[in-house]
């Protein structure tokens, strides 16, 4: 009986994992028709940006191939961008949402990234070493501080839940403080802890380069900004590009449908195998 129960539980877990696998790929994907057709061409960036449009604002479009505006965002407003798409003119477009069910695509030339741990890595990569270690004099129950990057303005309390607290790489700042980077801990990702003073919230704030490039007045291929817009040809050019990509979009949609049917078939097959196993082990013996 125990053997049969173990087999049944094993099969049940297989079904659960199979279902989770089908849905896992959709967790972070936006519900947007353009993205659905061009998902393979989109880059996952997972980063916050600040608007830096020409003349104080920038328009957000229904898609990188459409001249229809869905909203206008103002300079200095902050938005999260999940994916970036690069069109045939090498213009990068970011997908944004305003938190009020409005979403669309914005030219990345009119956005600049919020300084974060990734920015710190890019600026100081030559001074970061892959030295693993343990924060000294810290034990379970202690409260330490996590920082977005060494000396950032943003910091938060972290309760130590184990007997030790590990880090994976190190950086020594201009004041001589050693910092350790932690990839993940209790829901917190990619943050830094001061190895020398992990419980000190009043460490010096790092000065960062906040210089923002001047926004371009015109971007080729973007409605209302490109050089062709003045003579009325910009929209025609964009329509021609949309026509050329119709076949590609249909193929992409077909591929998406095939993936759904494949996933459904896997679930059906799993259920069928489960039924056979259950019948074999739980059916009445003649």
PyMOL commands that set and color helices and strands:
alter all, ss='L'
color gray80, all
select helices_A, chain A and resi 2-24+33-41+54-56+108-110+117-127+227-231+234-244+246-282
alter helices_A, ss='H'
color red, helices_A
select strands_A, chain A and resi 42-51+57-61+69-74+78-86+92-97+103-107+111-113+133-134+143-147+155-159+166-167+169-172+178-185+188-194
alter strands_A, ss='S'
color yellow, strands_A
deselect
rebuild
show_as cartoon
